[in-house]
Amino acid sequence: MTLVDAGSADALALEDRYTAHNYSPLPVVAASADGAWITDVEGRRYLDCLAAYSAVNFGHRHPAITAVAHAQLDTVTLVSRAFHSDRLGPFCAALARLCGKELVLPMNSGAEAVESGIKVARKWGTDVKGVPAGEANIIVAENNFHGRTISIVSFSTDESARSGFGPFTPGFRTVPFGDPDAIAAAIDENTVAVLLEPIQGEAGIIVPPADYLPRVRDICSRHRVLMIADEIQSGLARTGRTFACDHWDVVPDVYLLGKALGGGVMPLSAVVADADVLGVLHPGEHGSTFGGNPLAAAIGTTVVELLATGEFQSRSATLGTRLHDRLRALIGSGVLAVRGLGLWAGVDIDPALGTGKHLSHLLAQHGVLVKDTHGSTLRFAPPLVITEEEIDWAVEQFTAVLAEERAHRASVR
């Protein structure tokens, strides 16, 4: 099945001509979406098993989210933080309660949340811990993905994110992911924070050893260092708990949130911490014109209300078990390994069958949308509204693709 007919070809030609080529998307041109499904300009339907990298956790156009967005469009959408809005306070209060923290710093993108968390940690180090100005360091993990701004790629170990973009921002120390002893060895008197993804997403849905996060929490507490959890992809019910850290009963000093916080409708992110951390910011020291705007805040409040019921966490846990069981049954049939928690799975493909990108193209031809990472890994992260039947269908299509590729490779030997 070809994915590019006349309507798609026109849209792709315009995008290719006028859009910077900083992505390599599948040749699927979305025209509408609902729940876990996307429909292209020719009317073909695809089961979305990527959910915009967890930004669409609650499904495309969730009725409660779109209803509040429509209503807010009729009142006020943006006043900047130069004035107050009736939506910001309720949103921050609801999110603070969900996180068990005292203050919320609203921003827009996930990368903005990470950048803001870095600034807050450095300011906390100077004002509270007494680190000399300009001497703070932050410990990060190898194979991290926290965004693509200059400061963030400065501590990336992915050369495609770094090559040609120097000079880089100093002040970061990189250690292996999953190794708490390496963190302890890297800490000195000027260390202000340890910044980690509880589960590494872009690296291939890498789940750490069971003792990792608890030991990191203990190390940070003993050395008076902030533990910052980047839950932008892993948080907000994706893994079967509100936060991935919850699987290990770990509470970080700072949560970094984004993606699903905007309900798949608006960019919305946040830094969430107690007053002894976020209280280091004063007027004029940090800001964002769109951060916490009334439209995003109204949507964010609705997202928190959806999470407060526990329904989506439960769905992710239960359906995630089904997804992982079905995917693990394919090990030995073209699948080498399956990792993850909840409705989040990294699937390593036998390189003999082709790259992850090649397999993602074949899956799209079968009506299932996933995305590759790190060469031979596919990520499955469907909206949490997906059903058992849809999971089974997606895995059946994946099974068919693997069988077709095995037969094709055998025929050309």
C-alpha positions as a printed NumPy array, in Angstrom:
array([[  0.   ,   0.   ,   0.   ],
       [  1.371,   3.407,  -0.912],
       [  0.946,   6.148,   1.667],
       [  1.387,   9.059,  -0.744],
       [ -1.547,   9.813,  -3.073],
       [ -2.379,  13.124,  -4.73 ],
       [ -3.587,  14.964,  -1.624],
       [ -0.698,  13.742,   0.483],
       [  1.797,  14.517,  -2.275],
       [  0.669,  18.152,  -2.453],
       [  0.958,  18.605,   1.314],
       [  4.336,  16.867,   1.441],
       [  5.659,  18.99 ,  -1.438],
       [  4.742,  22.225,   0.359],
       [  6.255,  21.007,   3.612],
       [  9.431,  19.915,   1.866],
       [  9.736,  23.274,   0.094],
       [  8.986,  25.636,   2.965],
       [  9.717,  23.798,   6.234],
       [ 13.192,  23.429,   7.738],
       [ 14.316,  19.809,   7.44 ],
       [ 14.951,  19.203,  11.144],
       [ 12.672,  16.127,  11.198],
       [ 12.378,  12.992,   9.099],
       [  8.69 ,  12.12 ,   9.462],
       [  6.792,   9.149,   8.111],
       [  4.967,  10.002,   4.851],
       [  1.579,  10.194,   6.584],
       [ -0.336,  13.475,   6.302],
       [ -2.782,  13.78 ,   9.177],
       [ -6.04 ,  15.569,   8.452],
       [ -8.041,  14.649,  11.566],
       [ -7.75 ,  12.547,  14.693],
       [ -9.974,  11.146,  17.395],
       [ -9.117,   9.004,  20.411],
       [ -6.314,   6.67 ,  19.399],
       [ -6.819,   7.098,  15.642],
       [ -5.454,   9.462,  12.996],
       [ -7.049,   9.905,   9.557],
       [ -4.962,  11.134,   6.629],
       [ -5.997,  13.427,   3.774],
       [ -7.064,  10.436,   1.66 ],
       [ -9.281,   9.087,   4.445],
       [ -6.991,   6.233,   5.547],
       [ -7.054,   5.54 ,   9.286],
       [ -4.016,   4.738,  11.405],
       [ -3.772,   3.555,  15.002],
       [ -1.537,   6.099,  16.711],
       [  0.975,   4.18 ,  18.812],
       [  3.242,   7.163,  19.407],
       [  0.841,   9.721,  20.939],
       [  3.144,  12.603,  19.981],
       [  5.859,  11.255,  22.277],
       [  3.363,  11.111,  25.19 ],
       [  1.835,  14.55 ,  24.557],
       [ -1.475,  12.891,  23.611],
       [ -1.778,  10.608,  26.646],
       [ -5.516,  11.312,  26.943],
       [ -6.235,  10.67 ,  23.287],
       [ -6.774,  13.022,  20.392],
       [ -9.456,  15.61 ,  21.117],
       [-10.49 ,  14.269,  24.517],
       [-14.   ,  15.734,  24.963],
       [-13.383,  17.244,  28.404],
       [-10.177,  18.904,  27.239],
       [-11.563,  20.255,  23.976],
       [-14.691,  21.509,  25.75 ],
       [-12.714,  23.631,  28.182],
       [-10.467,  24.841,  25.347],
       [-13.48 ,  25.951,  23.3  ],
       [-14.992,  27.717,  26.305],
       [-11.751,  29.51 ,  27.143],
       [-11.364,  30.716,  23.561],
       [-14.531,  32.739,  24.09 ],
       [-13.193,  34.575,  27.151],
       [ -9.442,  35.303,  27.311],
       [ -6.446,  33.44 ,  25.929],
       [ -3.381,  35.561,  26.728],
       [ -2.557,  38.481,  28.998],
       [  1.088,  37.566,  29.757],
       [  2.24 ,  37.482,  33.361],
       [  2.105,  41.284,  33.412],
       [ -1.438,  40.822,  34.719],
       [ -3.238,  38.149,  36.71 ],
       [ -5.695,  35.714,  35.167],
       [ -8.515,  33.81 ,  36.806],
       [ -7.159,  30.527,  35.408],
       [ -3.547,  30.549,  36.57 ],
       [ -4.066,  30.221,  40.324],
       [ -6.443,  27.247,  40.125],
       [ -4.122,  25.46 ,  37.698],
       [ -1.021,  25.934,  39.842],
       [ -2.902,  24.91 ,  42.984],
       [ -4.225,  21.742,  41.361],
       [ -0.845,  20.763,  39.901],
       [  0.989,  21.495,  43.162],
       [ -1.439,  19.208,  45.019],
       [ -1.031,  16.457,  42.417],
       [  2.754,  16.61 ,  42.858],
       [  2.689,  17.058,  46.63 ],
       [  4.675,  20.276,  46.272],
       [  4.14 ,  23.935,  47.164],
       [  4.897,  25.986,  44.046],
       [  4.558,  25.756,  40.27 ],
       [  6.542,  27.624,  37.617],
       [  4.47 ,  27.406,  34.414],
       [  6.258,  27.4  ,  31.072],
       [  5.483,  26.146,  27.555],
       [  7.682,  23.419,  26.065],
       [  9.443,  20.566,  27.788],
       [ 12.814,  22.029,  26.884],
       [ 11.764,  25.284,  28.561],
       [ 10.926,  23.356,  31.712],
       [ 14.366,  21.73 ,  31.69 ],
       [ 16.133,  25.039,  31.051],
       [ 14.085,  26.599,  33.851],
       [ 14.956,  23.739,  36.187],
       [ 18.649,  24.235,  35.442],
       [ 18.365,  27.957,  36.206],
       [ 16.476,  27.294,  39.426],
       [ 19.054,  24.723,  40.554],
       [ 21.929,  27.1  ,  39.902],
       [ 20.172,  29.968,  41.693],
       [ 19.35 ,  27.678,  44.611],
       [ 22.989,  26.646,  44.723],
       [ 24.136,  30.259,  44.888],
       [ 21.485,  31.634,  47.244],
       [ 20.823,  28.674,  49.528],
       [ 23.713,  26.222,  49.375],
       [ 26.369,  28.929,  49.126],
       [ 28.092,  27.747,  45.931],
       [ 30.317,  30.541,  44.564],
       [ 28.71 ,  32.377,  41.646],
       [ 29.475,  30.686,  38.346],
       [ 30.887,  27.52 ,  39.966],
       [ 27.783,  25.305,  40.142],
       [ 27.763,  21.919,  38.455],
       [ 24.897,  19.554,  37.638],
       [ 25.23 ,  15.789,  37.202],
       [ 23.41 ,  14.181,  34.242],
       [ 23.223,  10.711,  32.718],
       [ 24.666,   9.304,  29.513],
       [ 22.167,   8.807,  26.682],
       [ 19.864,  11.398,  28.218],
       [ 17.282,  13.298,  26.266],
       [ 16.037,  16.524,  27.832],
       [ 15.493,  18.625,  24.701],
       [ 17.561,  20.291,  22.013],
       [ 18.393,  23.804,  23.197],
       [ 22.057,  24.788,  23.326],
       [ 22.467,  24.227,  27.069],
       [ 20.703,  20.866,  26.88 ],
       [ 22.67 ,  19.515,  23.91 ],
       [ 25.787,  20.674,  25.742],
       [ 25.374,  17.661,  28.034],
       [ 23.94 ,  15.26 ,  25.47 ],
       [ 25.957,  12.213,  24.419],
       [ 24.093,  11.99 ,  21.098],
       [ 26.45 ,  13.327,  18.448],
       [ 23.584,  14.061,  16.051],
       [ 22.278,  16.533,  18.638],
       [ 25.7  ,  18.112,  19.237],
       [ 27.713,  18.06 ,  16.034],
       [ 28.271,  21.559,  14.698],
       [ 26.399,  23.348,  17.48 ],
       [ 29.299,  24.329,  19.755],
       [ 30.572,  26.116,  21.734],
       [ 28.728,  24.407,  24.542],
       [ 27.48 ,  25.514,  27.933],
       [ 29.773,  24.405,  30.783],
       [ 28.725,  23.195,  34.219],
       [ 27.597,  19.6  ,  33.607],
       [ 29.091,  16.24 ,  34.541],
       [ 27.977,  13.111,  32.731],
       [ 27.878,   9.668,  34.354],
       [ 26.445,   6.292,  33.243],
       [ 22.678,   5.9  ,  33.63 ],
       [ 21.715,   3.351,  36.272],
       [ 24.948,   3.71 ,  38.281],
       [ 24.359,   5.497,  41.607],
       [ 27.985,   5.006,  42.669],
       [ 29.081,   7.07 ,  39.662],
       [ 26.789,   9.881,  40.823],
       [ 28.216,   9.755,  44.329],
       [ 31.763,   9.874,  42.947],
       [ 30.974,  12.871,  40.711],
       [ 29.514,  15.042,  43.483],
       [ 31.658,  17.782,  44.986],
       [ 30.998,  20.833,  47.137],
       [ 29.734,  22.795,  44.105],
       [ 27.232,  20.206,  42.867],
       [ 23.739,  21.659,  42.978],
       [ 21.597,  19.005,  41.281],
       [ 21.292,  15.583,  39.715],
       [ 19.073,  15.758,  36.623],
       [ 17.637,  12.452,  35.411],
       [ 14.875,  10.847,  33.409],
       [ 13.452,   8.131,  35.722],
       [ 13.087,   6.018,  32.576],
       [ 15.117,   7.101,  29.574],
       [ 12.733,   7.624,  26.649],
       [ 14.698,   8.602,  23.561],
       [ 17.417,   6.122,  24.523],
       [ 14.932,   3.297,  23.935],
       [ 12.666,   3.177,  27.024],
       [ 15.48 ,   2.18 ,  29.369],
       [ 14.233,   1.149,  32.83 ],
       [ 16.933,   1.475,  35.523],
       [ 17.853,  -1.157,  38.129],
       [ 15.39 ,  -1.37 ,  41.016],
       [ 17.736,   0.252,  43.531],
       [ 18.829,   3.11 ,  41.269],
       [ 16.363,   5.912,  41.995],
       [ 16.097,   5.157,  45.735],
       [ 19.874,   5.312,  46.014],
       [ 20.011,   8.522,  43.958],
       [ 17.417,  10.016,  46.313],
       [ 19.522,   9.043,  49.334],
       [ 22.741,  10.362,  47.791],
       [ 21.136,  13.701,  46.94 ],
       [ 19.702,  14.069,  50.444],
       [ 23.02 ,  13.232,  52.131],
       [ 25.018,  15.639,  49.971],
       [ 22.446,  18.461,  49.957],
       [ 21.924,  18.23 ,  46.209],
       [ 18.598,  18.689,  44.404],
       [ 17.159,  15.611,  42.745],
       [ 15.432,  16.762,  39.548],
       [ 13.192,  14.253,  37.793],
       [ 12.472,  14.925,  34.137],
       [  8.999,  13.356,  33.9  ],
       [  8.129,  15.133,  30.659],
       [  7.694,  11.87 ,  28.757],
       [  7.437,   9.355,  31.593],
       [  4.992,  11.258,  33.777],
       [  1.251,  11.871,  33.918],
       [  0.111,   8.213,  33.841],
       [  2.262,   7.004,  30.943],
       [  3.913,   4.223,  32.977],
       [  0.875,   3.19 ,  35.032],
       [  1.55 ,   5.585,  37.9  ],
       [  1.115,   9.352,  38.043],
       [  4.898,   9.713,  37.889],
       [  7.463,   7.104,  36.919],
       [  9.278,   7.867,  40.177],
       [  6.243,   6.462,  42.01 ],
       [  7.204,   2.931,  40.946],
       [ 10.174,   3.189,  43.318],
       [  8.447,   5.309,  46.014],
       [ 10.85 ,   8.135,  45.263],
       [  9.896,  11.801,  45.593],
       [ 12.332,  14.164,  43.842],
       [ 12.934,  17.728,  44.95 ],
       [ 11.86 ,  19.02 ,  41.539],
       [  9.471,  17.633,  38.927],
       [  9.847,  18.742,  35.318],
       [  6.554,  18.223,  33.453],
       [  5.306,  18.88 ,  29.939],
       [  3.854,  17.126,  26.894],
       [  0.637,  15.508,  28.259],
       [  0.163,  18.427,  30.663],
       [ -1.221,  20.396,  27.703],
       [ -3.729,  17.676,  26.882],
       [ -2.501,  17.384,  23.301],
       [ -3.991,  20.827,  22.636],
       [ -1.579,  23.476,  23.939],
       [  2.122,  23.587,  24.741],
       [  2.254,  23.598,  28.548],
       [  5.091,  22.646,  30.868],
       [  6.002,  23.264,  34.473],
       [  8.693,  23.127,  37.115],
       [  7.145,  21.96 ,  40.384],
       [  8.936,  22.12 ,  43.736],
       [  8.627,  23.38 ,  47.278],
       [  9.035,  27.026,  48.243],
       [ 12.577,  26.537,  49.54 ],
       [ 13.573,  25.712,  45.958],
       [ 11.316,  27.706,  43.635],
       [ 11.261,  30.567,  46.104],
       [ 14.743,  31.581,  44.93 ],
       [ 13.178,  33.202,  41.857],
       [ 12.229,  36.867,  42.155],
       [ 10.474,  39.239,  39.721],
       [ 12.571,  39.892,  36.643],
       [ 14.855,  36.882,  37.056],
       [ 12.895,  34.471,  34.867],
       [  9.785,  34.569,  32.728],
       [  7.809,  33.637,  29.652],
       [  5.238,  35.672,  27.746],
       [  3.058,  32.632,  27.106],
       [  3.93 ,  30.69 ,  30.254],
       [  0.776,  29.982,  32.261],
       [ -1.51 ,  31.733,  29.772],
       [ -5.249,  31.387,  30.542],
       [ -5.945,  28.968,  27.693],
       [ -3.13 ,  26.596,  28.643],
       [ -3.93 ,  26.924,  32.349],
       [ -7.59 ,  26.032,  31.787],
       [ -6.564,  22.964,  29.814],
       [ -3.914,  22.028,  32.367],
       [ -6.445,  22.181,  35.183],
       [ -8.668,  19.761,  33.28 ],
       [ -5.716,  17.425,  32.722],
       [ -4.986,  17.39 ,  36.453],
       [ -8.655,  16.657,  37.152],
       [ -8.509,  13.681,  34.77 ],
       [ -5.393,  12.384,  36.519],
       [ -6.909,  12.85 ,  39.965],
       [ -9.46 ,  10.099,  39.274],
       [ -6.731,   7.481,  38.801],
       [ -8.523,   6.095,  35.734],
       [ -5.697,   6.732,  33.31 ],
       [ -3.026,   5.383,  35.635],
       [ -5.081,   2.202,  36.008],
       [ -5.667,   1.891,  32.265],
       [ -1.987,   2.301,  31.535],
       [ -0.997,  -0.326,  34.093],
       [ -3.573,  -2.904,  32.993],
       [ -3.334,  -2.36 ,  29.256],
       [  0.43 ,  -2.015,  29.51 ],
       [  0.656,  -5.549,  30.846],
       [ -1.282,  -6.738,  27.806],
       [  0.912,  -4.755,  25.409],
       [  4.156,  -6.02 ,  26.939],
       [  2.961,  -9.633,  27.079],
       [  1.94 ,  -9.551,  23.415],
       [  5.188,  -7.891,  22.334],
       [  7.383, -10.255,  24.375],
       [  5.715, -13.187,  22.652],
       [  7.47 , -11.982,  19.482],
       [ 10.975, -12.371,  20.939],
       [ 12.783, -14.8  ,  18.672],
       [ 10.602, -13.905,  15.687],
       [ 12.437, -10.734,  14.757],
       [ 12.266,  -9.057,  18.173],
       [ 15.35 ,  -9.181,  20.386],
       [ 14.074,  -7.467,  23.549],
       [ 11.134,  -5.524,  24.997],
       [ 11.484,  -2.947,  27.781],
       [  9.293,  -0.433,  29.557],
       [  6.455,   0.118,  32.001],
       [  2.773,   0.766,  31.442],
       [  1.798,   1.774,  27.922],
       [  5.402,   2.553,  27.041],
       [  7.554,  -0.048,  25.33 ],
       [ 10.903,  -0.056,  23.601],
       [ 11.213,  -2.937,  21.145],
       [ 14.639,  -3.909,  19.815],
       [ 14.422,  -5.268,  16.268],
       [ 16.816,  -7.859,  14.882],
       [ 19.054,  -5.723,  12.602],
       [ 18.93 ,  -8.536,  10.052],
       [ 15.338,  -7.46 ,   9.336],
       [ 16.253,  -3.808,   8.787],
       [ 16.41 ,  -0.589,  10.738],
       [ 13.751,   0.676,  13.091],
       [ 12.915,   3.368,  10.551],
       [ 12.349,   0.759,   7.843],
       [ 10.054,  -1.236,  10.123],
       [  8.132,   1.901,  11.124],
       [  7.455,   2.609,   7.435],
       [  6.177,  -0.929,   6.93 ],
       [  3.974,  -0.676,  10.015],
       [  2.491,   2.566,   8.69 ],
       [  1.526,   0.699,   5.524],
       [ -0.325,  -1.707,   7.833],
       [ -2.089,   1.176,   9.569],
       [ -0.002,   1.418,  12.753],
       [  2.081,   4.507,  13.573],
       [  5.223,   4.106,  15.673],
       [  8.639,   5.777,  15.549],
       [ 12.16 ,   4.5  ,  15.67 ],
       [ 15.032,   5.523,  17.895],
       [ 18.689,   4.515,  18.148],
       [ 18.734,   2.6  ,  14.9  ],
       [ 16.959,  -0.662,  15.611],
       [ 14.483,   0.241,  18.367],
       [ 10.785,   0.964,  17.925],
       [  8.789,   2.879,  20.518],
       [  5.208,   1.942,  21.299],
       [  3.43 ,   4.637,  23.321],
       [ -0.257,   4.731,  22.359],
       [ -2.785,   7.123,  23.879],
       [ -4.053,   5.778,  27.192],
       [ -7.571,   5.557,  25.739],
       [ -6.525,   2.659,  23.513],
       [ -8.548,  -0.546,  23.985],
       [ -7.528,  -4.179,  24.419],
       [ -8.83 ,  -4.939,  20.947],
       [ -6.798,  -2.123,  19.418],
       [ -3.646,  -3.305,  21.182],
       [ -4.209,  -6.818,  19.875],
       [ -4.775,  -5.495,  16.356],
       [ -1.606,  -3.371,  16.479],
       [  0.497,  -6.336,  17.596],
       [ -1.1  ,  -8.505,  14.908],
       [ -0.001,  -5.964,  12.292],
       [  3.475,  -5.902,  13.806],
       [  3.565,  -9.701,  13.717],
       [  2.592,  -9.632,  10.041],
       [  5.291,  -7.087,   9.205],
       [  7.963,  -9.184,  10.934],
       [  6.812, -12.294,   9.072],
       [  6.811, -10.475,   5.737],
       [ 10.332,  -9.161,   6.33 ],
       [ 11.63 , -12.57 ,   7.367],
       [ 10.16 , -14.066,   4.181],
       [ 11.563, -11.275,   2.049],
       [ 15.053, -11.591,   3.512],
       [ 14.959, -15.348,   3.014],
       [ 13.913, -14.97 ,  -0.627],
       [ 16.836, -12.707,  -1.546],
       [ 19.572, -14.807,   0.004]])
